[in-house]
């Protein structure tokens, strides 16, 4: 889809804005909107930063209970997230409520259409200018003195309405395509899990003789496989945290792995490191190369069970276990086995009083699991890895498509709200029902 440019432009006098249509106004934001500051505790519709999706302006409901007083707003007001403005959290409200937290609450003046204002504030150049003004290293905020002084493009109100309607229609189409790609990624995740689970419980040959495993959740397994307890094929090793008060314990180069490091199948390093002194004085043990690391405590266990192979000697904290494989199982296969049994392992996860998840390790290490002969494990692992690589490539293509669509959405908003394209001739497409009514009217005539 291509749109013409306006017939006549003028210099806006603003470097980042460049030329704008000759009949448009350019004025500071404070002359387009009014800043609201009145506090309220009515709590009929509290909105916090986490309720707004960045760059889209969509409202995200949650069940959080906010205690602090907020700034009152009415329908068609704009909530602009002043904390970390690069997140581009800008909401056009559809009812009255209260903005809780770091917002500039703005009310468009009569010359401004709220929806257009929101799109203008979602313009990447506007966000970039505001973000460059922030103060505070850890919690960067944008002051109203600066934000209110940013130049704002103000077309005639009828054009604002057309631009807003055009962007509503076009961004909705893009958002639908993005949602489609996200659904594909979720399906690929399910496919990934299914591939691993099937391979480690049924093997690769659909024609191999099967036998009853005697384990209800497992059903039949290949006849030549054994059923063993986890503790009989791998030795579990725990970890700990050296005293944070001893700086010398944390000035070494030995990786100290915690759940925050568990983001890949293979671990070569960690965020934190400990010293040889910490090993000697605290009893912290080294985990050997080839051990399979698993998170046993943490909120991440609510939705996944991270596992990884240690590719160098390292240490772990108390929220981890290291499984040191026996001669009966390869490290790579043990990694895939645990990943494939994720849904079963979830049955061994319990929640503490404050919500933290924890694997009941004594139960898990006694879990009965299927074990193929060690001689066939390389073939199983290779087959699983080949299929996972294909799934990963497909998933990467979906992710790339999402990035392109988001970039297209952002560029379209920028072009429309700054007058780089002329959408005045755009008309909303007729719906099927409208087309039917038109045809019926013609037939009646």
N, C-alpha and C positions, 0 to 999 in steps of 0.2 A: 504494500500500500504506500503510495506516494502522495504528498500534498504540495500545493504551490506555496511559494513565498508571498508575503504581502507585497503589494505594488510599490510601496514607498516606506523607507526606513529613515531613522534619525539616530545620531550618536547619543547613547544613553548617558554618557559622561561617567560611566562606571566600567572599569577595566574588565572585570570578570563577566559583565553582562553584554558588553559590545553594543551592537545596533539593536534597536527595537522598532516595532511599527510606529510610523510617524504620529499617529493619533493616540498612542498609549501614553499614560503618565508614568513617571518613575519618581517615587517618593519614599521617604523613610517609613519603616514598618509601623512606628508609633503613630503615624498619621492615617494608617489603614485599620488598625485594631486598637482596642483599649485593654490595658492590663487590669485584671481583676485580682483583688487581694483579700476580700472579705472572708474571714474564717467561719466555718460552720461545723457542727458535730451531729448533723441530722442523720447521717449514715444510711440514706435510702439507696444510694448508688455510688459506693466508693470506688475510685479508680486509682491504681498505682502504676508505676512504670512497667511492672511485669505484666500488666493487662493490655499492653499495646505491642503489636508486632512491628518490629523495625522496618522502615522503608515502604510498608504497605498501608499503615494506618488502620489495620484491622484490630478490633477489640477481642481480647483473649480472656474469657471468663475463668475464674478460679474460685476456690472456697476459702481463701484466706480471710482472716478477721483483722481489720486494721483498727488500731486504737488511737492513733494521733488525730488531732483535728485537721481537716482539710480545707481547701479554698472552694467556696461554692461556685457552681457553674450551672448554666441553663442549656437547653437544647440549642445546637448550632454554635456553641462556643468551641474554642480550639484549645487543646491541652498540648503544649510543646515541652517535651522532656529536656530540661536544662542540664541534667547530670549526664555526662558522656554523650554530648549531642551527636557524635558520629554514629550513634545507634539509630538516629532518625526516628524517634518515637513521637509521632504527631497524630492526635486523635481528634476527629470532628464528632462532637457529642450529639446523641439523638434523644437525650432526656436530661433532666436536671440531676445533679449529684454533687460529689465533692472530690476534688483532686488531692490525693494523699501523697505527700512526698515532694520530689524535686520537679515541679512544673512551673512554667509561665502559663497562666490561664488567661486566654485572650478572647475578646469579643469583637468580631468584625463590625466595622462601622457601616453605615447605610450604603456607602459606595462600593462595598466589597461583598462578594458571595462567599459564604463559609467554605464550601467545597473547593472553590478555586483557591482560596487562601491555603487550605491544607495541601493541595497539590503544589502550590508555589513553595511552601515550606519543605516539601519532600523533594524539591529540586536539588540535585547533588551539589550544584555550585553554592546554593544557599546554605546547605548543611556544612559544606567545607569551610565557608567563610566564618560561620558561627563557631565551628569546632576549633578554628585557629585562634579564637579569642579566649579560650577557657582558662580559668585559674584553679590552682590546687593540683598537685602532682598525682595523689592517690585517688581523689574524687573530683575530677575536673568538671567544673560547672561553667555555664555561660550566663553572664549577668544581663539583666534587662537593659541596663544602660547601653550595652553593646548591641544586643539583639534588636532592641527598638530602633537603633540607628542604622541597621542594615537596609540598603536600598531594596525596595519592593516594586514589582511591576504591576501596574493597575490599569488594565484595559477597561473599556466601557462595560457596564454590568451585563448587557445582553451577550457580549462576547465571552465574559467570564462564565456565564451559564452554559454557553455552547461548548467552551473548552472543557469545563467540568464534566458535562454529559458525554462528550467525546472520549475523555480519558476514562470515565467510569466504564464505558462500553469496551474500549480497547484493552484496558488493564484487566478487566474481567476475563476476556478471552485468553490473555497471557497467563493470568493466575490459574485458569482451568488447565492449561497445558502444563504448568509447573506442578499442579496437584497430580496430574496424570503421571508425570515422571517420578514424583515422590511415591506414588502407589506402586510403580514398577520396582523402585528400589526396595520397598518393603516386601514385595513378592519375591524378589531375588534373595533377600535375607532369609525368607522362609525356605526358599529352594536350597540355599546354602546349608541350612540346618538339616534339611531333609536328606541331602546328599551324604553328609557326614554320618547322621544317625543310621541310615540304611546300611552304609558300608561297614560300620563297626558292630552292627547287630546281625546282619544277614549275609555279609560278604559280597563278592562281585559276581559269582556264577549263579544264575537263577536255576540251573539244573542240578546243582549239588544236592546230595541227599541231606535231609534235615532231621533234627531230633528235638524232642521237647526239652526246653532248658530247665523246667521246673521252677522258673521264676515268672510270676504272673505278668508283669509288665513287659517282659522280654519275649515270651512266646517261644517259637522255634528258632533254633540256630543251626548253622552247618554242623553236620554230624561229627566232624573231626575237631571241632572247637571244644575248649574246656570252659567250665563255669567256675570262677575263682573269686575270692574276696580281694578287694583292692589292696588291703594291707599285706597280702601274700605276694604281690608282684611289685610293690614299691614301698620304700621306707619313708615315712613322713618326718620332716625336720621343721621345727618352728623357728621363730625369730624374736627379736626384742628391740627396744629403743634405748640406746645409751643416753646417759644424762645430758640434757640440753644445757645444763649449767657448766659442763666441762667443754670449753671451746676446743681444746686439743683433741677431743674425740671426733670432731666434725671437720678436721682440717687434713684429712687423708685423701686417698684416691681410690678407695675400695667402694664399689657401688653398694648403696643401702636402699633396697627396693621396697616400695610401699604401693598400695593400690593405685595411686596417682600415676605410677610408671607403667601400669599394665594396659598399654594401648596398641601393642603389636604382638604377633605370634612368637617373636624372638627378641630377647633382651640383651643388648650389648652394653648398656650403661643405665644410669638412673639420675634423677635430679639431685639427690643428696648423696654424700659420700662420707665414709668414716675412716678412721686411722687404724694402723696396726695396734696402737695403744688401746683403742677401744676394744679390739678383739681380745687382747691379753687380759685387760682389767675387768671387763664386763661379762666375759663368757660368751659373747656373740660368736656364733660359728659361721664359717664359710660354707656356702652352698656350692657343690661341684658343678663343673660344666656338664650340661646335658640333663640337669635336674629340671623337672617340670614345675613351674611356679603356679600357684592358684590362690586367688583371693578368698579368704575364709570369713572376713568380717568387713562390713561397710554397706552403705546405702546402695552401692552399685549392684549388690546381690538382689535387689528388688526386681531387676530386669535382665541381668546377665551374670555369667560366671567366667570372669577373665582368667585365661591361662596363657602361659608363655614358656618357652625353653630358655634356660640360662645359657648364653653363649660365652660366658666367661665366669670365673669365680666371683662370687658376690655374697652379700648378706641381705637379710630380709627383716621386716619389722613384725610385730606380733599379730598383725592383721593378715598375714600370709602364711602359707605352708609351702615347703619344697618337697616334691615327690621324687625320690632318687630311685630310678627304675632298676629292677633286678635283671638277671640275664634272660628272663622270660619275656621281656617286652622292650621294644625300642623306644627311645625318647620321643621320636617323631610320631610313633603310633600312639603312645600314651597321651600325647597332646591332643590328637584327634579323637581318641576314645573319650576323654573327659569332655571335650567340646560336643561330641555327638550325644552324650548322655545328659546334656544340660537340663532338659525337662525333668528327668528323673532326679537329678541333684537338687532341683528346686524343692523337692519334697523333704529334703534334709535341712532346709533353711528355716530358721526361726527368727522372730522379731523380739528385740528386748523391749523393756518398758518405755524407753525413749525412742523406739522406732528403728534403731540400727539393726540391720540383718546380720545373722551369723550362721555359718554352717555347723551343724551338730556333728563334729568330726568323728566321734566314736561310732556313731551310726553309719556315717559315710564310709569310713575305712572298712567296715564290715559288710558293705554292700556287695552283692553278688553281681559279677560282670562277665560278659563273654570275652574269651581270649583265644584268638587264632594262633596257630603255631608261629613261632618267631620267624621261621623261614618264609612264611607268606606275608608277613607284616610289611616288608618293603613294597611289594606289589600293591597292597591295599593303600598304603600311604601315598604312593605315586599316583594311583588312580584318583584318589580323593583330591590331591593337590592339583591335578590337571583340570578336574571339573571346577574346583574353586577358582582357579585362574581365569577360566572362561566366564564364570559368574562375576568375578571382580571386574573384568574388562567391560562387561555389559553394564555393571553398576556405575563404573567410571564414565561411560558414555551418557548415562542418565544424569549424572552429576554435572557433566560438562554442558548438557542441554539446559539444565536448570540455570547454570551461570549465564549462559547466552540469553536465555529468556528474561532473567532478572535485569541483565544489562540493557536489553532491548526495552524493557518496561521503564527503566530509569531514564534512558535516552529519549524515549517518547514523551515522558512527562516534562523533561527539560526543554525539549523543542517546542512543545505546545505552550507552556506557561511563559516562555520568554519571546514568543512570536517568531521563532525560526521557521515555523510552518503556519499556514493559514487554513484553519479548519472551519471558517465561517460558513462554508457551503455544505458542511457535513450534516446529514440528517440521520436520525436513528433508524435502523432497518425495521421494516414492518414485521411484526410477529406473524406466526401462522394464522392466529385467530383474526388479526386485523386484515390479513389478505383475504380470508374467507368472507369476512363481512363485506369487503369491497366487492368481491365477486358476486355475492348475493345481491348487493345493491344494484349492480349492473344488470343482473338477470331480471330483477324486479322492474327496472326501468324499461 
